[in-house]
Amino acid sequence: MSFAGLRVAITGAGRDTGRLLAEAFASRGASVFRSARDRAAADFQCDLAQPDSVRAFAAALAERTDRLDVLIHNGAAYIEGADLADATDDTIESLMAGTTGVVLLTKHLLPLLRASSRPDIVNMISACGEVGHHRSGAHPAFYAAKHAHAGLSSILSHRLRPEGIRVISLFPPDFVQQGPREPTSALTASSIVNCVLFAVGQPRDCFIREFHFEQV
């Protein structure tokens, strides 16, 4: 599958799944704009918990390109804990602010997406954003943030479809970066990346709205 000529922006692309996504698109011919909280780890700095950083990243992209074909929201903080008291107020505030960053980044990059002939927004959410999910050891605030991201994705899918902008969301359970990729094993990052490539590569009449996964 070739993505030659596509322009792709990925948050949280400095390591792990984000880096795999960047490498997968680049190896298929796309021009990839990688962002991370640590500027040394990517092409751009973007801390989703800091609105000024989000706006600066969007402005930097607008200086580099006149369109954006794929926006992948991969960046997100993660905290564990069964009880609300297991995280400090500052940690919870920063985690929730990251979801605000997703909203703001989407808002500021919509003009570039609307300039594309085949725009896609891809949301790496989490099974923690599914109604009734409770199998992760993530902190309740992480669940709350992921439900907010899921709600945003759902309404944008409906409202942006008339413009031809596809909104694709993935809800993976807790997964591993590397593994045997067998039926009895945990989901791997490579399999998630393959789902993204598959969805983005579909004809424009095919709106794959969500990916849900069975958990081992």
For each residue, the residues with C-beta under 8 A, 3 or more apart:
1: 28 197 201
2: 28 29
3: 6 8 25 28 29 30 200 201
4: 28 29 30
5: 29 30 31
6: 3 25 29 30 31 69 70 118
7: 30 31 33 65 67 68 69 70 116
8: 3 22 25 30 31 32 33 68 69 70 71 72
9: 32 33 35 61 68 70 71 72 109
10: 13 18 21 22 25 32 33 34 35 72 74
11: 18 35 36 46 48 72 73 74 75 105
12: 17 18 35 36 37 74 75 76
13: 10 18 19 21 22 32 34 35 36 42 74 75
14: 18 19 34 36 37 38 41 42
15: 18 19 36 41
16: 19 20 177 189
17: 12 20 21 74 124 177 189 192 193
18: 10 11 12 13 14 15 21 22 34 36 72 74 75
19: 13 14 15 16 22 23 34
20: 16 17 23 24 189 190 193
21: 10 13 17 18 24 25 72 74 193 196
22: 8 10 13 18 19 25 26 32 34
23: 19 20 26 27
24: 20 21 27 28 193 196 197
25: 3 6 8 10 21 22 28 30 32 70 197
26: 22 23 29 30 31 32
27: 23 24
28: 1 2 3 4 24 25 197
29: 2 3 4 5 6 26
30: 3 4 5 6 7 8 25 26 69 70
31: 5 6 7 8 26 65
32: 8 9 10 13 22 25 26
33: 7 8 9 10 43 44 61 64 65
34: 10 13 14 18 19 22 42 43 44
35: 9 10 11 12 13 42 43 44 45 46 57 75
36: 11 12 13 14 15 18 39 41 42 44 45 46 75
37: 12 14 41 45 46 47 48 75
38: 14 41 42 45
39: 36 42 44 45
40:
41: 14 15 36 37 38
42: 13 14 34 35 36 38 39 45
43: 33 34 35
44: 33 34 35 36 39 57 60 61
45: 35 36 37 38 39 42 53 56 57
46: 11 35 36 37 53 54 56 57 75 101 105
47: 37 50 53 54 101
48: 11 37 53 54 75 76 97 98 99 100 101 102 105
49: 77 94 95 97 98 101
50: 47 53 54 97 101
51: 54 55 100 101 104
52: 55 56
53: 45 46 47 48 50 56 57 101
54: 46 47 48 50 51 57 58 101 104 105 108
55: 51 52 58 59 104 108
56: 45 46 52 53 59 60
57: 35 44 45 46 53 54 60 61 105
58: 54 55 61 62 105 108 109
59: 55 56 62 63 108
60: 44 56 57 63 64
61: 9 33 44 57 58 64 65 68 109 112
62: 58 59 65 111 112
63: 59 60
64: 33 60 61
65: 7 31 33 61 62 68 112
66: 112 115
67: 7 112 113 115 116
68: 7 8 9 61 65 71 109 112 113 115 116 119
69: 6 7 8 30 113 116 118 119 120
70: 6 7 8 9 25 30 119 120 121 122 200
71: 8 9 68 105 106 109 113 119 120 121 122
72: 8 9 10 11 18 21 122 124 196
73: 11 102 105 106 121 122 123 124 149
74: 10 11 12 13 17 18 21 124
75: 11 12 13 18 35 36 37 46 48 98
76: 12 48 98 124 126 145
77: 49 94 95 98
78: 138 142
79: 86 87 91 92 95 138 139 141 142
80: 86 137 138 139
81: 84 86 87 137 138 139 140
82: 86 137
83: 86 140
84: 81 87 92 139 140 141
85:
86: 79 80 81 82 83 139
87: 79 81 84 91 92 95 139 141
88: 91 92
89: 92 93
90: 93 94
91: 79 87 88 94 95
92: 79 84 87 88 89 95 96 139 141
93: 89 90 96 97
94: 49 77 90 91 97 98
95: 49 77 79 87 91 92 98 99 139 141 142 145
96: 92 93 99 100 141 144 145 148
97: 48 49 50 93 94 100 101
98: 48 49 75 76 77 94 95 101 102 145
99: 48 95 96 102 103 145 148 149 152
100: 48 51 96 97 103 104
101: 46 47 48 49 50 51 53 54 97 98 104 105
102: 48 73 98 99 105 106 123 149 152
103: 99 100 106 107 152
104: 51 54 55 100 101 107 108
105: 11 46 48 54 57 58 71 73 101 102 108 109
106: 71 73 102 103 109 110 121 152 156
107: 103 104 110
108: 54 55 58 59 104 105 111
109: 9 58 61 68 71 105 106 112 113
110: 106 107 113 114
111: 62 108 114 115
112: 61 62 65 66 67 68 109 115 116
113: 67 68 69 71 109 110 116 119 121 165
114: 110 111 119 163 165
115: 66 67 68 111 112
116: 7 67 68 69 112 113 119
117:
118: 6 69 164 204
119: 68 69 70 71 113 114 116 164 165 166
120: 69 70 71 165 166 167 168 199 200
121: 70 71 73 106 113 153 156 160 165 166 167 168
122: 70 71 72 73 168 169 170 196 199 200
123: 73 102 149 152 153 167 168 169 170
124: 17 72 73 74 76 170 172 192
125: 128 129 146 149 150 153 169 170 171
126: 76 129 136 138 142 146 171 172 173
127: 130 133 135 136 171 172 173 174 212 213 215
128: 125 133 136 138 142 143 146 147
129: 125 126 133 143 146 147 149 150 171
130: 127 133 150 171 212
131:
132:
133: 127 128 129 130 136 143
134:
135: 127 173 174 215
136: 126 127 128 133 142 143 173 174
137: 80 81 82 174
138: 78 79 80 81 126 128 142 143
139: 79 80 81 84 86 87 92 95 142 143
140: 81 83 84 143 144
141: 79 84 87 92 95 96 144 145
142: 78 79 95 126 128 136 138 139 145 146
143: 128 129 133 136 138 139 140 146 147
144: 96 140 141 147 148
145: 76 95 96 98 99 141 142 148 149
146: 125 126 128 129 142 143 149 150
147: 128 129 143 144 150 151
148: 96 99 144 145 151 152
149: 73 99 102 123 125 129 145 146 152 153
150: 125 129 130 146 147 153 154 169 171
151: 147 148 154 155
152: 99 102 103 106 123 148 149 155 156
153: 121 123 125 149 150 156 157 167 169
154: 150 151 157 158 169
155: 151 152 158 159
156: 106 121 152 153 159 160 167
157: 153 154 160 161 166 167 169 207 209
158: 154 155 161
159: 155 156 162
160: 121 156 157 163 165 166 167
161: 157 158 164 165 166 167 207
162: 159
163: 114 160
164: 118 119 161 204
165: 113 114 119 120 121 160 161
166: 119 120 121 157 160 161 199 204 207 208
167: 120 121 123 153 156 157 160 161 209
168: 120 121 122 123 196 199 200 208 209 210 211
169: 122 123 125 150 153 154 157 209 210 211
170: 122 123 124 125 192 195 196 210 211
171: 125 126 127 129 130 150 210 211 212 213
172: 124 126 127 175 187 192 211 213
173: 126 127 135 136 187 213 215 216
174: 127 135 136 137 186 215
175: 172 186 187 188 189 192
176: 179 186 187 188 189
177: 16 17 188 189
178: 188 189 190
179: 176 182 185 186 187 188
180: 185
181: 185 188 190 191
182: 179 185
183:
184: 216
185: 179 180 181 182 188 216
186: 174 175 176 179 216
187: 172 173 175 176 179 191 192 213 215 216
188: 175 176 177 178 179 181 185 191 192
189: 16 17 20 175 176 177 178 192 193
190: 20 178 181 193 194
191: 181 187 188 194 195
192: 17 124 170 172 175 187 188 189 195 196
193: 17 20 21 24 189 190 196 197
194: 190 191 197 198
195: 170 191 192 198 199 211
196: 21 24 72 122 168 170 192 193 199 200
197: 1 24 25 28 193 194 200 201
198: 194 195 201 202
199: 120 122 166 168 195 196 202 208 211
200: 3 70 120 122 168 196 197
201: 1 3 197 198
202: 198 199 206 208
203: 206
204: 118 164 166
205:
206: 202 203
207: 157 161 166
208: 166 168 199 202 211
209: 157 167 168 169
210: 168 169 170 171
211: 168 169 170 171 172 195 199 208
212: 127 130 171
213: 127 171 172 173 187
214:
215: 127 135 173 174 187
216: 173 184 185 186 187
